[in-house]
């Protein structure tokens, strides 16, 4: 079960796709990952990781049984922000996973 919000981390791409809720996933899942790569991941606010798999022309999520640490998630967010050209990326910090996701959501504004 996915705990929203979540983000998608595509293989070989530092940009993250923020998904605030299940309806944003359902409405855009066909366009989000039409041809997902084996290492594409959806990560939810608890750190759970899911592999994106194409089945019957629809993207489904396969739990990987792995949890990303807050440090790993912050690393992905820092890379995402650096790719966007944000300054002072090294100083980004969040004390909790929920705070890290709020930071990612705010960066899309």
N, CA and C atoms as a LAMMPS dump frame, in Angstrom:
ITEM: TIMESTEP
0
ITEM: NUMBER OF ATOMS
327
ITEM: BOX BOUNDS ff ff ff
-5.0000000000000000e+02 5.0000000000000000e+02
-5.0000000000000000e+02 5.0000000000000000e+02
-5.0000000000000000e+02 5.0000000000000000e+02
ITEM: ATOMS id mol type element x y z
1 1 1 N 0.838 -1.174 0
2 1 2 C 0 0 0
3 1 3 C 0.889 1.246 0
4 2 1 N 0.558 2.169 -0.823
5 2 2 C 1.332 3.398 -0.942
6 2 3 C 0.802 4.434 0.039
7 3 1 N 1.714 5.085 0.725
8 3 2 C 1.385 6.186 1.618
9 3 3 C 1.731 7.478 0.883
10 4 1 N 0.732 8.245 0.528
11 4 2 C 0.93 9.47 -0.257
12 4 3 C 1.329 10.604 0.651
13 5 1 N 2.108 11.552 0.165
14 5 2 C 2.592 11.745 -1.201
15 5 3 C 3.735 10.794 -1.539
16 6 1 N 4.121 10.862 -2.816
17 6 2 C 5.196 10.015 -3.334
18 6 3 C 5.908 10.771 -4.445
19 7 1 N 6.999 10.202 -4.92
20 7 2 C 7.655 10.734 -6.11
21 7 3 C 8.176 9.583 -6.953
22 8 1 N 8.38 9.876 -8.227
23 8 2 C 8.974 8.902 -9.13
24 8 3 C 10.396 9.344 -9.433
25 9 1 N 11.308 8.404 -9.308
26 9 2 C 12.707 8.605 -9.681
27 9 3 C 12.953 7.727 -10.896
28 10 1 N 13.17 8.381 -12.047
29 10 2 C 13.44 7.648 -13.277
30 10 3 C 14.911 7.298 -13.374
31 11 1 N 15.218 6.194 -14.013
32 11 2 C 16.585 5.75 -14.24
33 11 3 C 17.372 6.824 -14.995
34 12 1 N 18.575 7.101 -14.561
35 12 2 C 19.494 8.039 -15.218
36 12 3 C 18.917 9.439 -15.38
37 13 1 N 18.097 9.877 -14.44
38 13 2 C 17.522 11.208 -14.503
39 13 3 C 17.387 11.742 -13.079
40 14 1 N 17.954 12.91 -12.821
41 14 2 C 17.88 13.483 -11.477
42 14 3 C 16.55 14.156 -11.191
43 15 1 N 15.766 14.431 -12.222
44 15 2 C 14.475 15.077 -11.995
45 15 3 C 13.518 14.096 -11.341
46 16 1 N 12.809 14.566 -10.331
47 16 2 C 11.815 13.761 -9.63
48 16 3 C 10.423 14.244 -9.999
49 17 1 N 9.506 13.327 -10.12
50 17 2 C 8.112 13.67 -10.4
51 17 3 C 7.312 13.515 -9.114
52 18 1 N 6.885 14.635 -8.548
53 18 2 C 6.139 14.641 -7.287
54 18 3 C 4.688 14.287 -7.547
55 19 1 N 4.156 13.384 -6.727
56 19 2 C 2.752 12.96 -6.818
57 19 3 C 2.105 13.187 -5.455
58 20 1 N 1.265 14.204 -5.326
59 20 2 C 0.696 14.53 -4.019
60 20 3 C -0.304 13.506 -3.483
61 21 1 N -0.965 12.78 -4.388
62 21 2 C -2.002 11.865 -3.92
63 21 3 C -2.266 10.783 -4.961
64 22 1 N -3.1 9.835 -4.589
65 22 2 C -3.398 8.702 -5.461
66 22 3 C -4.062 9.141 -6.762
67 23 1 N -4.922 10.132 -6.701
68 23 2 C -5.618 10.546 -7.926
69 23 3 C -4.626 11.131 -8.942
70 24 1 N -3.582 11.808 -8.467
71 24 2 C -2.585 12.325 -9.412
72 24 3 C -1.853 11.175 -10.084
73 25 1 N -1.639 10.085 -9.376
74 25 2 C -1.027 8.897 -9.977
75 25 3 C -1.993 8.262 -10.989
76 26 1 N -3.232 8.066 -10.589
77 26 2 C -4.2 7.399 -11.452
78 26 3 C -4.483 8.205 -12.715
79 27 1 N -4.576 9.518 -12.596
80 27 2 C -4.877 10.355 -13.75
81 27 3 C -3.711 10.41 -14.729
82 28 1 N -2.493 10.306 -14.234
83 28 2 C -1.351 10.481 -15.113
84 28 3 C -0.492 9.263 -15.314
85 29 1 N -0.877 8.121 -14.744
86 29 2 C 0.025 6.973 -14.782
87 29 3 C 0.323 6.495 -16.198
88 30 1 N -0.623 6.626 -17.104
89 30 2 C -0.363 6.188 -18.476
90 30 3 C 0.712 7.044 -19.141
91 31 1 N 0.694 8.349 -18.846
92 31 2 C 1.698 9.233 -19.427
93 31 3 C 2.986 9.235 -18.606
94 32 1 N 2.903 8.955 -17.318
95 32 2 C 4.058 9.038 -16.426
96 32 3 C 5.142 8.06 -16.842
97 33 1 N 4.788 6.859 -17.102
98 33 2 C 5.807 5.852 -17.38
99 33 3 C 5.283 4.852 -18.402
100 34 1 N 5.145 5.291 -19.628
101 34 2 C 4.612 4.407 -20.654
102 34 3 C 5.504 3.194 -20.85
103 35 1 N 6.821 3.408 -20.797
104 35 2 C 7.775 2.324 -20.974
105 35 3 C 8.774 2.357 -19.822
106 36 1 N 8.348 1.944 -18.625
107 36 2 C 9.224 2.058 -17.469
108 36 3 C 10.468 1.185 -17.596
109 37 1 N 11.573 1.697 -17.071
110 37 2 C 12.822 0.953 -17.029
111 37 3 C 12.862 0.145 -15.73
112 38 1 N 13.674 -0.883 -15.693
113 38 2 C 13.735 -1.765 -14.524
114 38 3 C 14.121 -1.031 -13.25
115 39 1 N 14.896 0.045 -13.363
116 39 2 C 15.337 0.741 -12.157
117 39 3 C 14.522 2 -11.852
118 40 1 N 13.447 2.266 -12.589
119 40 2 C 12.538 3.354 -12.224
120 40 3 C 11.839 2.986 -10.925
121 41 1 N 11.668 3.979 -10.048
122 41 2 C 11.093 3.715 -8.739
123 41 3 C 10.054 4.763 -8.363
124 42 1 N 9.029 4.328 -7.68
125 42 2 C 8.141 5.233 -6.97
126 42 3 C 8.508 5.07 -5.497
127 43 1 N 8.711 6.191 -4.813
128 43 2 C 9.055 6.182 -3.396
129 43 3 C 7.974 6.965 -2.662
130 44 1 N 7.401 6.355 -1.619
131 44 2 C 6.346 7.055 -0.879
132 44 3 C 6.915 7.748 0.35
133 45 1 N 6.063 8.46 1.065
134 45 2 C 6.477 9.303 2.184
135 45 3 C 7.05 8.498 3.359
136 46 1 N 6.859 7.201 3.377
137 46 2 C 7.477 6.374 4.416
138 46 3 C 8.814 5.81 3.959
139 47 1 N 9.177 6.054 2.703
140 47 2 C 10.429 5.533 2.152
141 47 3 C 10.261 4.227 1.406
142 48 1 N 9.039 3.657 1.398
143 48 2 C 8.816 2.416 0.653
144 48 3 C 9.105 2.632 -0.828
145 49 1 N 9.747 1.641 -1.453
146 49 2 C 10.073 1.718 -2.876
147 49 3 C 9.237 0.711 -3.659
148 50 1 N 8.801 1.149 -4.827
149 50 2 C 8.002 0.315 -5.715
150 50 3 C 8.596 0.378 -7.114
151 51 1 N 8.656 -0.757 -7.775
152 51 2 C 9.093 -0.794 -9.168
153 51 3 C 7.888 -0.535 -10.064
154 52 1 N 8.099 0.25 -11.121
155 52 2 C 7.046 0.516 -12.094
156 52 3 C 7.123 -0.564 -13.162
157 53 1 N 6.009 -1.239 -13.396
158 53 2 C 5.987 -2.315 -14.386
159 53 3 C 4.811 -2.108 -15.33
160 54 1 N 5.051 -2.399 -16.59
161 54 2 C 4 -2.296 -17.59
162 54 3 C 3.282 -3.641 -17.689
163 55 1 N 1.966 -3.614 -17.479
164 55 2 C 1.168 -4.835 -17.573
165 55 3 C -0.142 -4.494 -18.254
166 56 1 N -0.411 -5.155 -19.363
167 56 2 C -1.648 -4.928 -20.113
168 56 3 C -1.837 -3.449 -20.431
169 57 1 N -0.77 -2.805 -20.886
170 57 2 C -0.768 -1.396 -21.291
171 57 3 C -1.072 -0.427 -20.147
172 58 1 N -0.903 -0.893 -18.928
173 58 2 C -1.087 -0.033 -17.754
174 58 3 C 0.132 -0.196 -16.856
175 59 1 N 0.457 0.868 -16.166
176 59 2 C 1.585 0.819 -15.241
177 59 3 C 1.073 0.345 -13.889
178 60 1 N 1.725 -0.678 -13.363
179 60 2 C 1.384 -1.124 -12.022
180 60 3 C 2.63 -1.033 -11.156
181 61 1 N 2.42 -0.998 -9.86
182 61 2 C 3.51 -0.826 -8.906
183 61 3 C 3.747 -2.122 -8.154
184 62 1 N 4.994 -2.559 -8.184
185 62 2 C 5.399 -3.781 -7.509
186 62 3 C 6.234 -3.418 -6.28
187 63 1 N 5.767 -3.739 -5.059
188 63 2 C 6.563 -3.425 -3.869
189 63 3 C 7.9 -4.143 -3.926
190 64 1 N 8.962 -3.432 -3.566
191 64 2 C 10.293 -4.011 -3.585
192 64 3 C 10.737 -4.519 -2.221
193 65 1 N 9.975 -4.195 -1.181
194 65 2 C 10.357 -4.611 0.15
195 65 3 C 11.579 -3.868 0.672
196 66 1 N 11.842 -2.707 0.085
197 66 2 C 12.976 -1.878 0.483
198 66 3 C 12.453 -0.533 0.964
199 67 1 N 13.101 0.011 1.963
200 67 2 C 12.775 1.36 2.41
201 67 3 C 13.999 2.24 2.224
202 68 1 N 13.8 3.386 1.603
203 68 2 C 14.88 4.351 1.477
204 68 3 C 14.994 5.124 2.781
205 69 1 N 16.22 5.452 3.146
206 69 2 C 16.44 6.247 4.35
207 69 3 C 16.181 7.716 4.047
208 70 1 N 16.003 8.491 5.101
209 70 2 C 15.844 9.936 4.946
210 70 3 C 17.059 10.518 4.234
211 71 1 N 18.242 10.039 4.578
212 71 2 C 19.474 10.516 3.94
213 71 3 C 19.46 10.248 2.429
214 72 1 N 19 9.061 2.03
215 72 2 C 18.923 8.729 0.602
216 72 3 C 17.914 9.612 -0.119
217 73 1 N 16.757 9.822 0.502
218 73 2 C 15.724 10.671 -0.109
219 73 3 C 16.234 12.105 -0.236
220 74 1 N 16.894 12.611 0.797
221 74 2 C 17.46 13.964 0.715
222 74 3 C 18.508 14.058 -0.383
223 75 1 N 19.282 13.006 -0.578
224 75 2 C 20.253 12.987 -1.669
225 75 3 C 19.581 13.109 -3.028
226 76 1 N 18.464 12.405 -3.205
227 76 2 C 17.719 12.502 -4.462
228 76 3 C 17.131 13.899 -4.649
229 77 1 N 16.615 14.477 -3.567
230 77 2 C 16.037 15.827 -3.651
231 77 3 C 17.128 16.849 -3.959
232 78 1 N 18.285 16.698 -3.349
233 78 2 C 19.403 17.612 -3.634
234 78 3 C 19.82 17.52 -5.097
235 79 1 N 19.921 16.304 -5.637
236 79 2 C 20.277 16.129 -7.049
237 79 3 C 19.208 16.746 -7.953
238 80 1 N 17.952 16.578 -7.564
239 80 2 C 16.822 17.157 -8.303
240 80 3 C 16.926 18.681 -8.331
241 81 1 N 17.174 19.263 -7.162
242 81 2 C 17.288 20.724 -7.072
243 81 3 C 18.505 21.238 -7.839
244 82 1 N 19.61 20.528 -7.777
245 82 2 C 20.811 20.931 -8.52
246 82 3 C 20.554 20.893 -10.022
247 83 1 N 19.83 19.888 -10.478
248 83 2 C 19.5 19.764 -11.897
249 83 3 C 18.644 20.934 -12.355
250 84 1 N 17.806 21.461 -11.439
251 84 2 C 16.958 22.613 -11.758
252 84 3 C 17.733 23.926 -11.699
253 85 1 N 18.975 23.876 -11.189
254 85 2 C 19.779 25.086 -11.096
255 85 3 C 19.622 25.829 -9.785
256 86 1 N 19.045 25.189 -8.787
257 86 2 C 18.894 25.832 -7.477
258 86 3 C 20.262 26.03 -6.833
259 87 1 N 20.376 27.099 -6.073
260 87 2 C 21.648 27.348 -5.385
261 87 3 C 21.591 26.814 -3.96
262 88 1 N 22.737 26.673 -3.35
263 88 2 C 22.863 26.238 -1.954
264 88 3 C 22.237 24.865 -1.705
265 89 1 N 22.293 23.995 -2.678
266 89 2 C 21.681 22.671 -2.565
267 89 3 C 22.3 21.876 -1.423
268 90 1 N 23.588 22.037 -1.192
269 90 2 C 24.265 21.279 -0.14
270 90 3 C 23.682 21.573 1.239
271 91 1 N 23.053 22.726 1.398
272 91 2 C 22.5 23.124 2.696
273 91 3 C 21.086 22.596 2.937
274 92 1 N 20.475 21.958 1.947
275 92 2 C 19.124 21.444 2.126
276 92 3 C 19.097 20.403 3.227
277 93 1 N 18.116 20.53 4.098
278 93 2 C 17.983 19.618 5.229
279 93 3 C 16.511 19.48 5.588
280 94 1 N 16.142 18.293 6.002
281 94 2 C 14.809 18.04 6.526
282 94 3 C 14.95 17.053 7.677
283 95 1 N 14.331 17.332 8.817
284 95 2 C 14.469 16.435 9.973
285 95 3 C 13.654 15.146 9.868
286 96 1 N 12.629 15.146 9.01
287 96 2 C 11.785 13.957 8.857
288 96 3 C 11.509 13.714 7.377
289 97 1 N 11.055 12.517 7.089
290 97 2 C 10.698 12.172 5.716
291 97 3 C 9.544 13.057 5.234
292 98 1 N 8.562 13.304 6.077
293 98 2 C 7.427 14.151 5.701
294 98 3 C 7.913 15.559 5.349
295 99 1 N 8.88 16.077 6.116
296 99 2 C 9.435 17.398 5.816
297 99 3 C 10.166 17.394 4.481
298 100 1 N 10.869 16.33 4.191
299 100 2 C 11.572 16.219 2.9
300 100 3 C 10.577 16.247 1.743
301 101 1 N 9.46 15.57 1.893
302 101 2 C 8.444 15.551 0.843
303 101 3 C 7.774 16.912 0.705
304 102 1 N 7.582 17.622 1.823
305 102 2 C 7.027 18.979 1.75
306 102 3 C 8.006 19.902 1.002
307 103 1 N 9.298 19.714 1.245
308 103 2 C 10.297 20.511 0.548
309 103 3 C 10.234 20.242 -0.956
310 104 1 N 10.108 18.971 -1.324
311 104 2 C 10.011 18.635 -2.745
312 104 3 C 8.745 19.224 -3.351
313 105 1 N 7.629 19.17 -2.648
314 105 2 C 6.377 19.725 -3.142
315 105 3 C 6.519 21.231 -3.35
316 106 1 N 7.154 21.9 -2.419
317 106 2 C 7.317 23.362 -2.515
318 106 3 C 8.253 23.751 -3.654
319 107 1 N 9.185 22.87 -4.013
320 107 2 C 10.123 23.213 -5.08
321 107 3 C 9.458 23.235 -6.453
322 108 1 N 8.264 22.646 -6.539
323 108 2 C 7.538 22.635 -7.807
324 108 3 C 6.76 23.91 -8.054
325 109 1 N 6.661 24.766 -7.049
326 109 2 C 5.893 26.016 -7.173
327 109 3 C 6.608 27.023 -8.034
